[in-house]
Amino acid sequence: MDPTSPQMACFEAGIKFGSLYHQFAGTPVSPDSADSLAAAMEDAIENQPHCESVSVAVRKEPLRAAIAESGADYTELTGRFLDVSMTIGYEGCVVETSMAMADGYPLMQVDSVGTSAR
């Protein structure tokens, strides 16, 4: 049995989250570089097929706290510093996804599956 369009759209969302997280995890980040890093992440993921939009926000207060604890001028990027949302479109199906902290873990999830207005 071939996967349905909604299943393929969800699969594509998973691919994009895996790429986003594992490509950028560990990148040195500071409050001064956070916005440009977020923009680079958005641009990189939007290049992938079926990606309609990506929004990446670096949570600067937790970032500042981690830097203050370490005594350095930067820290490594991890999921605890990111809020991400993506819209994936695949053959008339639209999947809305997000990543945010839940119980100390960066949870990536499908928020809704619907049809395109196009």
N, CA, C and O atoms as CSV, one atom per row, in Angstrom:
chain,resi,resn,atom,element,x,y,z
A,1,MET,N,N,0.842,-1.174,0.000
A,1,MET,CA,C,0.000,0.000,0.000
A,1,MET,C,C,0.893,1.246,0.000
A,1,MET,O,O,1.801,1.358,0.824
A,2,ASP,N,N,0.641,2.162,-0.905
A,2,ASP,CA,C,1.400,3.408,-0.983
A,2,ASP,C,C,0.962,4.354,0.132
A,2,ASP,O,O,-0.204,4.356,0.528
A,3,PRO,N,N,1.895,5.154,0.636
A,3,PRO,CA,C,1.526,6.123,1.667
A,3,PRO,C,C,0.583,7.184,1.093
A,3,PRO,O,O,0.645,7.505,-0.094
A,4,THR,N,N,-0.281,7.718,1.939
A,4,THR,CA,C,-1.203,8.776,1.544
A,4,THR,C,C,-0.466,10.110,1.507
A,4,THR,O,O,0.644,10.224,2.026
A,5,SER,N,N,-1.076,11.105,0.903
A,5,SER,CA,C,-0.482,12.448,0.884
A,5,SER,C,C,-0.278,12.991,2.301
A,5,SER,O,O,0.782,13.555,2.575
A,6,PRO,N,N,-1.250,12.847,3.217
A,6,PRO,CA,C,-0.987,13.306,4.588
A,6,PRO,C,C,0.182,12.565,5.247
A,6,PRO,O,O,0.972,13.172,5.970
A,7,GLN,N,N,0.290,11.278,5.004
A,7,GLN,CA,C,1.418,10.532,5.569
A,7,GLN,C,C,2.742,11.022,4.992
A,7,GLN,O,O,3.721,11.165,5.724
A,8,MET,N,N,2.780,11.276,3.703
A,8,MET,CA,C,4.000,11.775,3.076
A,8,MET,C,C,4.347,13.183,3.579
A,8,MET,O,O,5.519,13.499,3.786
A,9,ALA,N,N,3.334,14.018,3.772
A,9,ALA,CA,C,3.581,15.369,4.291
A,9,ALA,C,C,4.159,15.296,5.701
A,9,ALA,O,O,5.069,16.056,6.033
A,10,CYS,N,N,3.647,14.400,6.528
A,10,CYS,CA,C,4.183,14.221,7.886
A,10,CYS,C,C,5.607,13.682,7.834
A,10,CYS,O,O,6.461,14.107,8.612
A,11,PHE,N,N,5.865,12.752,6.924
A,11,PHE,CA,C,7.223,12.229,6.738
A,11,PHE,C,C,8.169,13.362,6.357
A,11,PHE,O,O,9.261,13.474,6.914
A,12,GLU,N,N,7.753,14.204,5.409
A,12,GLU,CA,C,8.579,15.333,4.980
A,12,GLU,C,C,8.861,16.274,6.149
A,12,GLU,O,O,9.967,16.802,6.268
A,13,ALA,N,N,7.879,16.485,7.001
A,13,ALA,CA,C,8.085,17.334,8.182
A,13,ALA,C,C,9.152,16.723,9.087
A,13,ALA,O,O,10.012,17.437,9.603
A,14,GLY,N,N,9.099,15.421,9.278
A,14,GLY,CA,C,10.095,14.751,10.099
A,14,GLY,C,C,11.497,14.885,9.532
A,14,GLY,O,O,12.458,15.089,10.274
A,15,ILE,N,N,11.611,14.772,8.220
A,15,ILE,CA,C,12.906,14.932,7.559
A,15,ILE,C,C,13.452,16.336,7.816
A,15,ILE,O,O,14.635,16.507,8.108
A,16,LYS,N,N,12.590,17.324,7.705
A,16,LYS,CA,C,13.038,18.701,7.893
A,16,LYS,C,C,13.451,18.962,9.337
A,16,LYS,O,O,14.451,19.636,9.582
A,17,PHE,N,N,12.687,18.431,10.298
A,17,PHE,CA,C,13.076,18.602,11.697
A,17,PHE,C,C,14.400,17.902,11.983
A,17,PHE,O,O,15.256,18.456,12.672
A,18,GLY,N,N,14.575,16.700,11.465
A,18,GLY,CA,C,15.834,15.994,11.675
A,18,GLY,C,C,17.002,16.773,11.099
A,18,GLY,O,O,18.059,16.877,11.722
A,19,SER,N,N,16.809,17.313,9.917
A,19,SER,CA,C,17.844,18.101,9.275
A,19,SER,C,C,18.146,19.360,10.077
A,19,SER,O,O,19.307,19.672,10.341
A,20,LEU,N,N,17.115,20.071,10.457
A,20,LEU,CA,C,17.291,21.314,11.208
A,20,LEU,C,C,18.019,21.047,12.522
A,20,LEU,O,O,18.990,21.730,12.848
A,21,TYR,N,N,17.557,20.074,13.260
A,21,TYR,CA,C,18.117,19.834,14.581
A,21,TYR,C,C,19.551,19.318,14.493
A,21,TYR,O,O,20.441,19.839,15.166
A,22,HIS,N,N,19.776,18.320,13.686
A,22,HIS,CA,C,21.087,17.680,13.678
A,22,HIS,C,C,22.128,18.441,12.863
A,22,HIS,O,O,23.328,18.255,13.061
A,23,GLN,N,N,21.683,19.279,11.967
A,23,GLN,CA,C,22.631,20.103,11.222
A,23,GLN,C,C,23.167,21.231,12.095
A,23,GLN,O,O,24.333,21.606,11.965
A,24,PHE,N,N,22.343,21.774,12.976
A,24,PHE,CA,C,22.722,22.971,13.718
A,24,PHE,C,C,23.028,22.735,15.193
A,24,PHE,O,O,23.615,23.608,15.832
A,25,ALA,N,N,22.656,21.601,15.751
A,25,ALA,CA,C,22.970,21.319,17.153
A,25,ALA,C,C,24.483,21.382,17.346
A,25,ALA,O,O,25.245,20.815,16.562
A,26,GLY,N,N,24.897,22.065,18.379
A,26,GLY,CA,C,26.317,22.205,18.666
A,26,GLY,C,C,26.946,23.456,18.093
A,26,GLY,O,O,28.094,23.765,18.409
A,27,THR,N,N,26.220,24.185,17.256
A,27,THR,CA,C,26.747,25.425,16.694
A,27,THR,C,C,26.982,26.433,17.815
A,27,THR,O,O,26.106,26.611,18.662
A,28,PRO,N,N,28.125,27.091,17.846
A,28,PRO,CA,C,28.342,28.133,18.848
A,28,PRO,C,C,27.330,29.264,18.647
A,28,PRO,O,O,27.127,29.730,17.526
A,29,VAL,N,N,26.704,29.698,19.729
A,29,VAL,CA,C,25.694,30.747,19.635
A,29,VAL,C,C,25.800,31.673,20.846
A,29,VAL,O,O,26.094,31.244,21.963
A,30,SER,N,N,25.553,32.939,20.589
A,30,SER,CA,C,25.505,33.963,21.635
A,30,SER,C,C,24.280,34.824,21.376
A,30,SER,O,O,23.676,34.727,20.308
A,31,PRO,N,N,23.905,35.656,22.321
A,31,PRO,CA,C,22.767,36.550,22.054
A,31,PRO,C,C,22.997,37.425,20.817
A,31,PRO,O,O,22.050,37.741,20.097
A,32,ASP,N,N,24.256,37.816,20.569
A,32,ASP,CA,C,24.545,38.658,19.406
A,32,ASP,C,C,24.419,37.915,18.078
A,32,ASP,O,O,24.102,38.526,17.057
A,33,SER,N,N,24.665,36.603,18.082
A,33,SER,CA,C,24.598,35.839,16.829
A,33,SER,C,C,23.292,35.066,16.666
A,33,SER,O,O,23.069,34.445,15.627
A,34,ALA,N,N,22.436,35.097,17.672
A,34,ALA,CA,C,21.219,34.272,17.671
A,34,ALA,C,C,20.299,34.566,16.491
A,34,ALA,O,O,19.796,33.638,15.857
A,35,ASP,N,N,20.073,35.834,16.189
A,35,ASP,CA,C,19.138,36.164,15.105
A,35,ASP,C,C,19.672,35.743,13.743
A,35,ASP,O,O,18.912,35.252,12.908
A,36,SER,N,N,20.969,35.928,13.508
A,36,SER,CA,C,21.520,35.531,12.208
A,36,SER,C,C,21.557,34.009,12.080
A,36,SER,O,O,21.370,33.476,10.986
A,37,LEU,N,N,21.797,33.303,13.191
A,37,LEU,CA,C,21.762,31.846,13.158
A,37,LEU,C,C,20.342,31.355,12.869
A,37,LEU,O,O,20.152,30.435,12.073
A,38,ALA,N,N,19.351,31.966,13.514
A,38,ALA,CA,C,17.956,31.585,13.261
A,38,ALA,C,C,17.594,31.803,11.792
A,38,ALA,O,O,16.937,30.960,11.182
A,39,ALA,N,N,18.020,32.928,11.228
A,39,ALA,CA,C,17.740,33.208,9.814
A,39,ALA,C,C,18.424,32.183,8.908
A,39,ALA,O,O,17.835,31.742,7.922
A,40,ALA,N,N,19.656,31.801,9.232
A,40,ALA,CA,C,20.365,30.796,8.433
A,40,ALA,C,C,19.650,29.451,8.507
A,40,ALA,O,O,19.562,28.739,7.506
A,41,MET,N,N,19.143,29.103,9.672
A,41,MET,CA,C,18.406,27.849,9.826
A,41,MET,C,C,17.148,27.862,8.976
A,41,MET,O,O,16.839,26.885,8.294
A,42,GLU,N,N,16.419,28.981,9.019
A,42,GLU,CA,C,15.201,29.106,8.203
A,42,GLU,C,C,15.527,28.966,6.723
A,42,GLU,O,O,14.870,28.215,6.002
A,43,ASP,N,N,16.540,29.688,6.279
A,43,ASP,CA,C,16.913,29.644,4.862
A,43,ASP,C,C,17.312,28.237,4.429
A,43,ASP,O,O,16.932,27.786,3.349
A,44,ALA,N,N,18.075,27.549,5.266
A,44,ALA,CA,C,18.534,26.202,4.920
A,44,ALA,C,C,17.364,25.234,4.778
A,44,ALA,O,O,17.320,24.448,3.832
A,45,ILE,N,N,16.425,25.287,5.706
A,45,ILE,CA,C,15.311,24.344,5.677
A,45,ILE,C,C,14.323,24.700,4.571
A,45,ILE,O,O,13.748,23.806,3.950
A,46,GLU,N,N,14.118,25.986,4.316
A,46,GLU,CA,C,13.196,26.391,3.249
A,46,GLU,C,C,13.694,25.956,1.873
A,46,GLU,O,O,12.904,25.903,0.931
A,47,ASN,N,N,14.972,25.646,1.734
A,47,ASN,CA,C,15.501,25.131,0.468
A,47,ASN,C,C,15.002,23.732,0.158
A,47,ASN,O,O,15.024,23.316,-1.000
A,48,GLN,N,N,14.561,23.008,1.149
A,48,GLN,CA,C,14.163,21.617,0.955
A,48,GLN,C,C,12.793,21.520,0.278
A,48,GLN,O,O,11.947,22.400,0.442
A,49,PRO,N,N,12.587,20.448,-0.478
A,49,PRO,CA,C,11.306,20.268,-1.173
A,49,PRO,C,C,10.132,20.232,-0.199
A,49,PRO,O,O,10.251,19.730,0.919
A,50,HIS,N,N,9.016,20.762,-0.635
A,50,HIS,CA,C,7.730,20.722,0.056
A,50,HIS,C,C,7.653,21.623,1.283
A,50,HIS,O,O,6.639,21.619,1.980
A,51,CYS,N,N,8.697,22.390,1.560
A,51,CYS,CA,C,8.678,23.287,2.714
A,51,CYS,C,C,8.081,24.622,2.282
A,51,CYS,O,O,8.635,25.316,1.430
A,52,GLU,N,N,6.954,24.968,2.876
A,52,GLU,CA,C,6.303,26.233,2.534
A,52,GLU,C,C,6.798,27.381,3.397
A,52,GLU,O,O,6.945,28.502,2.911
A,53,SER,N,N,7.059,27.111,4.681
A,53,SER,CA,C,7.581,28.162,5.554
A,53,SER,C,C,8.220,27.545,6.787
A,53,SER,O,O,7.881,26.439,7.208
A,54,VAL,N,N,9.161,28.300,7.353
A,54,VAL,CA,C,9.850,27.913,8.578
A,54,VAL,C,C,10.042,29.158,9.416
A,54,VAL,O,O,10.405,30.215,8.899
A,55,SER,N,N,9.800,29.034,10.697
A,55,SER,CA,C,10.076,30.115,11.635
A,55,SER,C,C,10.921,29.552,12.767
A,55,SER,O,O,10.521,28.598,13.434
A,56,VAL,N,N,12.093,30.146,12.981
A,56,VAL,CA,C,12.990,29.732,14.056
A,56,VAL,C,C,13.217,30.935,14.956
A,56,VAL,O,O,13.607,32.006,14.490
A,57,ALA,N,N,12.973,30.754,16.240
A,57,ALA,CA,C,13.252,31.795,17.226
A,57,ALA,C,C,14.185,31.206,18.279
A,57,ALA,O,O,13.932,30.130,18.822
A,58,VAL,N,N,15.263,31.925,18.557
A,58,VAL,CA,C,16.174,31.509,19.614
A,58,VAL,C,C,15.688,32.148,20.908
A,58,VAL,O,O,15.492,33.361,20.986
A,59,ARG,N,N,15.500,31.319,21.907
A,59,ARG,CA,C,15.049,31.774,23.224
A,59,ARG,C,C,16.243,32.397,23.943
A,59,ARG,O,O,17.098,31.696,24.486
A,60,LYS,N,N,16.283,33.733,23.935
A,60,LYS,CA,C,17.485,34.439,24.387
A,60,LYS,C,C,17.663,34.447,25.900
A,60,LYS,O,O,18.801,34.452,26.369
A,61,GLU,N,N,16.608,34.446,26.668
A,61,GLU,CA,C,16.796,34.441,28.128
A,61,GLU,C,C,17.445,33.144,28.605
A,61,GLU,O,O,18.413,33.206,29.363
A,62,PRO,N,N,16.954,31.967,28.194
A,62,PRO,CA,C,17.668,30.745,28.576
A,62,PRO,C,C,19.098,30.704,28.019
A,62,PRO,O,O,20.000,30.157,28.653
A,63,LEU,N,N,19.295,31.279,26.843
A,63,LEU,CA,C,20.624,31.341,26.249
A,63,LEU,C,C,21.549,32.185,27.125
A,63,LEU,O,O,22.670,31.777,27.432
A,64,ARG,N,N,21.073,33.352,27.520
A,64,ARG,CA,C,21.881,34.217,28.394
A,64,ARG,C,C,22.200,33.524,29.719
A,64,ARG,O,O,23.318,33.624,30.223
A,65,ALA,N,N,21.217,32.824,30.277
A,65,ALA,CA,C,21.431,32.125,31.550
A,65,ALA,C,C,22.494,31.037,31.407
A,65,ALA,O,O,23.344,30.885,32.285
A,66,ALA,N,N,22.453,30.284,30.315
A,66,ALA,CA,C,23.447,29.228,30.089
A,66,ALA,C,C,24.841,29.810,29.928
A,66,ALA,O,O,25.818,29.246,30.421
A,67,ILE,N,N,24.929,30.933,29.243
A,67,ILE,CA,C,26.223,31.583,29.046
A,67,ILE,C,C,26.750,32.108,30.383
A,67,ILE,O,O,27.937,31.972,30.681
A,68,ALA,N,N,25.879,32.699,31.178
A,68,ALA,CA,C,26.287,33.210,32.491
A,68,ALA,C,C,26.796,32.083,33.389
A,68,ALA,O,O,27.766,32.265,34.125
A,69,GLU,N,N,26.146,30.922,33.332
A,69,GLU,CA,C,26.570,29.773,34.134
A,69,GLU,C,C,27.932,29.244,33.704
A,69,GLU,O,O,28.716,28.781,34.532
A,70,SER,N,N,28.205,29.316,32.412
A,70,SER,CA,C,29.448,28.732,31.900
A,70,SER,C,C,30.634,29.672,32.025
A,70,SER,O,O,31.779,29.224,32.074
A,71,GLY,N,N,30.374,30.959,32.075
A,71,GLY,CA,C,31.451,31.935,32.142
A,71,GLY,C,C,32.079,32.245,30.792
A,71,GLY,O,O,33.039,33.012,30.719
A,72,ALA,N,N,31.557,31.667,29.733
A,72,ALA,CA,C,32.074,31.933,28.385
A,72,ALA,C,C,31.231,33.033,27.727
A,72,ALA,O,O,30.281,33.546,28.317
A,73,ASP,N,N,31.600,33.373,26.508
A,73,ASP,CA,C,30.856,34.386,25.752
A,73,ASP,C,C,29.807,33.780,24.834
A,73,ASP,O,O,29.073,34.505,24.163
A,74,TYR,N,N,29.733,32.449,24.799
A,74,TYR,CA,C,28.788,31.743,23.932
A,74,TYR,C,C,28.515,30.382,24.546
A,74,TYR,O,O,29.140,29.994,25.533
A,75,THR,N,N,27.566,29.658,23.947
A,75,THR,CA,C,27.304,28.279,24.329
A,75,THR,C,C,26.952,27.486,23.078
A,75,THR,O,O,26.885,28.047,21.985
A,76,GLU,N,N,26.728,26.196,23.230
A,76,GLU,CA,C,26.320,25.360,22.101
A,76,GLU,C,C,24.817,25.442,21.910
A,76,GLU,O,O,24.059,25.455,22.879
A,77,LEU,N,N,24.394,25.496,20.666
A,77,LEU,CA,C,22.964,25.481,20.365
A,77,LEU,C,C,22.393,24.095,20.661
A,77,LEU,O,O,22.924,23.084,20.203
A,78,THR,N,N,21.325,24.063,21.417
A,78,THR,CA,C,20.564,22.839,21.661
A,78,THR,C,C,19.083,23.166,21.509
A,78,THR,O,O,18.701,24.330,21.382
A,79,GLY,N,N,18.271,22.141,21.522
A,79,GLY,CA,C,16.839,22.331,21.374
A,79,GLY,C,C,16.206,23.179,22.451
A,79,GLY,O,O,15.157,23.781,22.221
A,80,ARG,N,N,16.819,23.242,23.628
A,80,ARG,CA,C,16.218,24.035,24.705
A,80,ARG,C,C,16.223,25.527,24.418
A,80,ARG,O,O,15.536,26.293,25.093
A,81,PHE,N,N,16.988,25.941,23.427
A,81,PHE,CA,C,17.041,27.356,23.064
A,81,PHE,C,C,16.176,27.697,21.855
A,81,PHE,O,O,16.175,28.847,21.415
A,82,LEU,N,N,15.441,26.732,21.309
A,82,LEU,CA,C,14.726,26.959,20.049
A,82,LEU,C,C,13.216,26.803,20.161
A,82,LEU,O,O,12.713,25.917,20.852
A,83,ASP,N,N,12.519,27.672,19.478
A,83,ASP,CA,C,11.102,27.502,19.177
A,83,ASP,C,C,11.015,27.512,17.656
A,83,ASP,O,O,11.465,28.455,17.006
A,84,VAL,N,N,10.433,26.458,17.094
A,84,VAL,CA,C,10.399,26.294,15.638
A,84,VAL,C,C,8.986,25.957,15.202
A,84,VAL,O,O,8.286,25.195,15.869
A,85,SER,N,N,8.571,26.525,14.088
A,85,SER,CA,C,7.331,26.087,13.442
A,85,SER,C,C,7.606,25.961,11.949
A,85,SER,O,O,8.392,26.713,11.373
A,86,MET,N,N,6.931,24.985,11.340
A,86,MET,CA,C,7.087,24.734,9.908
A,86,MET,C,C,5.736,24.410,9.293
A,86,MET,O,O,4.857,23.829,9.930
A,87,THR,N,N,5.602,24.804,8.040
A,87,THR,CA,C,4.450,24.408,7.239
A,87,THR,C,C,4.985,23.616,6.053
A,87,THR,O,O,5.838,24.083,5.300
A,88,ILE,N,N,4.459,22.403,5.912
A,88,ILE,CA,C,4.874,21.512,4.838
A,88,ILE,C,C,3.665,21.266,3.942
A,88,ILE,O,O,2.571,20.984,4.431
A,89,GLY,N,N,3.863,21.373,2.634
A,89,GLY,CA,C,2.801,21.100,1.682
A,89,GLY,C,C,3.193,19.934,0.789
A,89,GLY,O,O,4.301,19.892,0.254
A,90,TYR,N,N,2.274,18.989,0.634
A,90,TYR,CA,C,2.560,17.837,-0.216
A,90,TYR,C,C,1.277,17.396,-0.907
A,90,TYR,O,O,0.343,16.923,-0.259
A,91,GLU,N,N,1.237,17.553,-2.220
A,91,GLU,CA,C,0.111,17.113,-3.049
A,91,GLU,C,C,-1.246,17.456,-2.446
A,91,GLU,O,O,-2.097,16.587,-2.263
A,92,GLY,N,N,-1.432,18.740,-2.141
A,92,GLY,CA,C,-2.720,19.220,-1.638
A,92,GLY,C,C,-2.912,19.100,-0.136
A,92,GLY,O,O,-3.938,19.531,0.392
A,93,CYS,N,N,-1.954,18.529,0.550
A,93,CYS,CA,C,-2.031,18.377,2.004
A,93,CYS,C,C,-1.083,19.387,2.653
A,93,CYS,O,O,0.030,19.603,2.172
A,94,VAL,N,N,-1.531,20.000,3.741
A,94,VAL,CA,C,-0.712,20.944,4.492
A,94,VAL,C,C,-0.569,20.442,5.919
A,94,VAL,O,O,-1.556,20.132,6.586
A,95,VAL,N,N,0.675,20.366,6.376
A,95,VAL,CA,C,0.971,19.931,7.735
A,95,VAL,C,C,1.629,21.087,8.475
A,95,VAL,O,O,2.621,21.650,8.013
A,96,GLU,N,N,1.071,21.432,9.620
A,96,GLU,CA,C,1.640,22.454,10.502
A,96,GLU,C,C,2.355,21.721,11.630
A,96,GLU,O,O,1.791,20.819,12.251
A,97,THR,N,N,3.597,22.111,11.892
A,97,THR,CA,C,4.398,21.434,12.901
A,97,THR,C,C,5.047,22.455,13.822
A,97,THR,O,O,5.098,23.645,13.511
A,98,SER,N,N,5.546,21.974,14.964
A,98,SER,CA,C,6.253,22.869,15.873
A,98,SER,C,C,7.248,22.083,16.712
A,98,SER,O,O,7.165,20.861,16.841
A,99,MET,N,N,8.184,22.822,17.273
A,99,MET,CA,C,9.124,22.268,18.241
A,99,MET,C,C,9.242,23.274,19.362
A,99,MET,O,O,9.504,24.454,19.129
A,100,ALA,N,N,9.048,22.805,20.578
A,100,ALA,CA,C,9.197,23.644,21.763
A,100,ALA,C,C,9.536,22.738,22.936
A,100,ALA,O,O,9.364,21.521,22.861
A,101,MET,N,N,10.003,23.316,23.984
A,101,MET,CA,C,10.367,22.543,25.167
A,101,MET,C,C,9.113,22.000,25.858
A,101,MET,O,O,8.128,22.715,26.047
A,102,ALA,N,N,9.177,20.722,26.229
A,102,ALA,CA,C,8.107,20.069,26.988
A,102,ALA,C,C,8.767,19.137,27.988
A,102,ALA,O,O,9.429,18.173,27.605
A,103,ASP,N,N,8.590,19.418,29.246
A,103,ASP,CA,C,9.188,18.595,30.307
A,103,ASP,C,C,10.694,18.437,30.137
A,103,ASP,O,O,11.240,17.353,30.345
A,104,GLY,N,N,11.360,19.522,29.760
A,104,GLY,CA,C,12.815,19.504,29.634
A,104,GLY,C,C,13.345,18.882,28.364
A,104,GLY,O,O,14.549,18.651,28.248
A,105,TYR,N,N,12.476,18.605,27.411
A,105,TYR,CA,C,12.880,17.947,26.171
A,105,TYR,C,C,12.356,18.749,24.979
A,105,TYR,O,O,11.216,19.212,25.015
A,106,PRO,N,N,13.167,18.927,23.916
A,106,PRO,CA,C,12.665,19.630,22.730
A,106,PRO,C,C,11.724,18.724,21.933
A,106,PRO,O,O,12.172,17.859,21.181
A,107,LEU,N,N,10.439,18.929,22.106
A,107,LEU,CA,C,9.417,18.085,21.487
A,107,LEU,C,C,9.063,18.606,20.097
A,107,LEU,O,O,8.647,19.754,19.940
A,108,MET,N,N,9.232,17.752,19.098
A,108,MET,CA,C,8.848,18.053,17.724
A,108,MET,C,C,7.517,17.360,17.479
A,108,MET,O,O,7.379,16.166,17.745
A,109,GLN,N,N,6.538,18.102,16.973
A,109,GLN,CA,C,5.219,17.500,16.836
A,109,GLN,C,C,4.468,18.016,15.621
A,109,GLN,O,O,4.742,19.099,15.102
A,110,VAL,N,N,3.515,17.210,15.186
A,110,VAL,CA,C,2.566,17.618,14.156
A,110,VAL,C,C,1.402,18.292,14.876
A,110,VAL,O,O,0.769,17.687,15.741
A,111,ASP,N,N,1.123,19.539,14.521
A,111,ASP,CA,C,0.045,20.273,15.161
A,111,ASP,C,C,-1.274,20.124,14.428
A,111,ASP,O,O,-2.336,20.070,15.048
A,112,SER,N,N,-1.205,20.056,13.102
A,112,SER,CA,C,-2.434,19.857,12.338
A,112,SER,C,C,-2.103,19.306,10.955
A,112,SER,O,O,-1.010,19.507,10.426
A,113,VAL,N,N,-3.073,18.613,10.393
A,113,VAL,CA,C,-2.985,18.080,9.035
A,113,VAL,C,C,-4.270,18.496,8.338
A,113,VAL,O,O,-5.367,18.219,8.822
A,114,GLY,N,N,-4.130,19.160,7.205
A,114,GLY,CA,C,-5.310,19.624,6.489
A,114,GLY,C,C,-5.064,19.644,4.999
A,114,GLY,O,O,-4.091,19.076,4.501
A,115,THR,N,N,-5.957,20.303,4.301
A,115,THR,CA,C,-5.827,20.417,2.854
A,115,THR,C,C,-5.455,21.835,2.477
A,115,THR,O,O,-5.758,22.789,3.193
A,116,SER,N,N,-4.800,21.952,1.353
A,116,SER,CA,C,-4.359,23.245,0.849
A,116,SER,C,C,-5.538,24.011,0.288
A,116,SER,O,O,-6.448,23.421,-0.295
A,117,ALA,N,N,-5.524,25.318,0.460
A,117,ALA,CA,C,-6.559,26.182,-0.098
A,117,ALA,C,C,-6.296,26.473,-1.565
A,117,ALA,O,O,-7.098,27.135,-2.224
A,118,ARG,N,N,-5.187,25.986,-2.074
A,118,ARG,CA,C,-4.824,26.267,-3.468
A,118,ARG,C,C,-5.578,25.408,-4.418
A,118,ARG,O,O,-5.391,25.517,-5.630
